[in-house]
Amino acid sequence: MPGLPLALLLLLVVPGGARAAHPRSTPRPRGPPPPPPPAQPARPTATGMGTATGPPTGTGHPGRGIATAPPKGSRAASPKGIPTPPGSNGPSPKGITTRSPKGTATGPPKGTEAAPPKGTTTPLKGTGPPPKATPAAHSKGTRVAPSKGTTTPTKGTGAPLKGTATGHPKGTGAAPEKGIGRPPKGITTEPPKGTGASPSPVSATPASPGPSERGGVQEGSPGGKAPVPRKKVVRVKVVRKKVVRKRPKAPAKEAASPQEPGCPPLGLESLRVLDSQLRASSHKRYGLGAHRGRLNIQSGLYDGDFYDGGWCAGQEDTEQWLEVDARRLTNFTGIITQGLNSIWTYDWVTSYKVQVSNDTHTWHPCRNGTQDVVFPGNKDPETPVLNLLPTPVVARYLRINPQSWFQNGTICLRAEVLGCPMPDPNNIYTWHSQPLPTDKLDFRHHDYKEMRKLMKRVNTECPDITRVYSIGKSYLGLKLYVMEISDNPGQHEVGEPEFRYVAGMHGNEVLGRELLLNLMEYLCREFRLGNPRVVQLVTETRIHLLPSMNPDGYETAYKLGSELSGWAMGRWTYEGIDLNHNFADLNTALWDAEDNDLVPHEFPNHYIPIPEYYTFANATVAPETRAVIDWMQRYPFVLSANLHGGELVVTYPFDMTRTYWKAQELTPTADDGVFRWLATVYATSNLAMASEERRLCHYDDFMRFGNIINGANWHTVPGSMNDFSYLHTNCFEITVELSCDKFPHVSELPSEWENNRESLLLYMEQVHRGIKGVVQDSDTGQGIANAVISVDGINHDVRTAFDGDYWRLLNPGDYEVTAKAEGYEAATRPCHVSYENVPTLCSFRLARVRRQRTRGRLPGDNRVPPDLLLRLRRQRLQRLRAHRRAS
């Protein structure tokens, strides 16, 4: 170093890599230095942020101009900030600057007074001041790598090349070299990518050059001579290229499925929990008893009847409770509550506690630590609120204990309890588990994308009998997909009737949607297995399945889940239109014409045209409704069923009361007997409807009517699809209410399939009941389209399809059937319908009507009719007389 006496430099010479000795100590003999004793790593100063502190980057020479003083009672600090070697008793000679070896931190920043950290060592003699970029302490767990544009020295190489920085980025520190001390845990160095060097737990600060690189004896060693000229050092600039690793693309997330709780509901809403399993501390009256405290239960039209919309306590205090008996040990996980369903009052519970018991004598409250948990309740009567227990509790009985309620109301609620049944062999009650279905189908809720995938998969498995097509789009652009199942998909075969199932008219009534998807799978699989019943059905019937008529509404309900969608969320379309009231009202026009004796001579009793106002662009008609109407007009459907949910009943037309101001009125059609038979077929073969143990869903007792009812006699529905289908097309359509629960839990789908499988198949087979035939031209043998088929005694006709074939649903009996078409003479013949489910063939050949042409000639006759000859003679005589008078 310039300006330092040579004698002082020689006194400080030590072997390379060893710890500097005190100036007064005897120098070590020549030769390889002994292995250094292990030293503790530098102790960083705590910053309060969990990291070690160090000097800031770019502080220059450490100690320059810094006056340090040791604290009282401690060793003397090095002058001017120079660290004192451990074991020394005095300061270093004046003017000598030291350099921290690898793995140590430099002195304090400029302007500070601090003693050197414990464990630091003095640098080798003649190494000179450290560069301006001083190392800083590492934070625990960081990885040290050279900065961009620096050289990475290898073990045993010389001093850092000129212009390189030996320090670390701000906030980091170098680990001590092997032999000096162990590096902090988790700190490793990493060479630049592509250099081939492996990371090692050594300091990133370059070491002093070894003898091999200096070309002789190491400078500053004992007995060293004049410095040997250095060889030209080739600067190797290693550029660390920053490589941005692209993260692998995550698989496309599919539509978020509803966040179903871990355990399914016990079944208060779906009636699996019996009335005898529900108790309460008190109730206002029988109609508000504990058996009415079921989620989504609906009240009657009249206040104070036996079937009200929830449980209401007889007293208003915090000691009231509603109890549920699970009949076996159950792992309770959550509770869903609603307020009272009523059009007269507003009542709901705003907070409640939960208690559990195994014997109904000792009750344990649900706690969160040492305090009882008070769960938030409802803010309105209809929106379901889910509360999960802080910790699932295993018990048999559960009580809901209201703590506060709507200030203008009273204690009323409807509830559902979530829980998983636990094995309990000592329980005297046997748990009747639902039988598992033998059909291995996809029993889960399918959103729009999953529905498309399932339909595509079925089409791929059975390409010879299936076809997927779209009839239009919803308001949000979701396609209305239809699955066709037939032995010749895409073709209408003469004499083969066409059948359709429609589901999802109300988006939150989802059971019909899942049943139709399962029906697709079932028909495809059984046809491939050779099931004779399915093979006959597919080969003799063209089946169309529309699983989702209102996909926008379904997506709304699906996002909330089976228990939280409530009674009406998703029922309407995105525009807020109820599709079951959105079809053209053709009933009023028909009944007005009948009152004026215009039917059927001046006003038709079938194929009633759509009113002009309904076709305007600004008419309130949903795109889903227009798509279905076009679908009805394009295919000659014979029989259909519209699948709904929320009750257990089958309704048949008319759905609209004939007396417009009445809410309920028996309004039968001309084919009332056929409709009653069709409804009975489905109701009697449905396991849930036919069960003698089932209770009322809400307030109507349909069991006394055989679980069937005239739609208008239940409640009036103007503009229903059933009435429109019957009056505008040949199709007979009924409505099937499949379940008390509009949105059953996924665990209930297998049992619902078992309840409805036979009904779905048997109802499709009814399309072959009655008569069928072809109306042909007697001269050419071609089918006559739009020929009218009339049955004596029934004031409702049907028409032939474009190939001349027709189907007329009739009950067993003898009928006089007449076929007539424009330009043809009518023909009548008797037809007998047997009790077997086989259609009676009743075809017609019509002869053309012999009409006169405009010139008075018959078709194919060149002679002039006699009456025309008389008129011509009279005209000639008149002309002759007039001519004579004029002359």
Secondary structure, DSSP 8 states (H G I E B T S, - for coil): -TTS-HHHHHHT---TTS----TTS----SSS------------EE-SSSSEE---TT--STTTT------TTS----GGG----TT--S---TT------TT------TT------TT-----TT-----SS------TT-EE---TT-----TT--S--TT---S--TT------TTT----TT-EE---TTS-----SS-SS-----HHHHTSS-TTSTT--S-----------------------------------SS-B-STTTT-S-GGGEEES--SSGGGSGGG-BTT----SSTTSSS-BSEE-SS-STT--EEEEEEEEEEEEEEEEE--B-SS----EEEEEEEEESSSSS-EE-EETTEE--EE--SSSSS-EEEEEEEEEEEEEEEEEEEEE-TTS-SEEEEEEEEEE---TT-SS--------SS----S---HHHHHHHHHHHHHH-TTTEEEEEEEE-TTS-EEEEEEESSSTT---TT--EEEEEE-SSTT--HHHHHHHHHHHHHHHHHHHT-HHHHHHHHH-EEEEE--S-HHHHHHHHHH-TTTSTTTTTSS-TTS--GGG-S---HHHHHHHHHTT-TTTTS-SSS----GGGGSTTS---HHHHHHHHHHHHS-EEEEEEEE-SSSEEEES--S-SSTT-S------TTHHHHHHHHHHHHHH-HHHH-TT---SSS---GGGTTEEEHHHH---TT-HHHHHHHHSS-EEEEEE--S-SS--GGGHHHHHHHHHHHHHHHHHGGGSSEEEEEEETTT--B-TT-EEEETTEEEEEE--TTSEEEE---SEEEEEEEE-TTB--EEEEEEE-SSSS-EE--EEE-B-----TTS--TT--S--HHHHHHHHHHHHHHHHHHHHH-
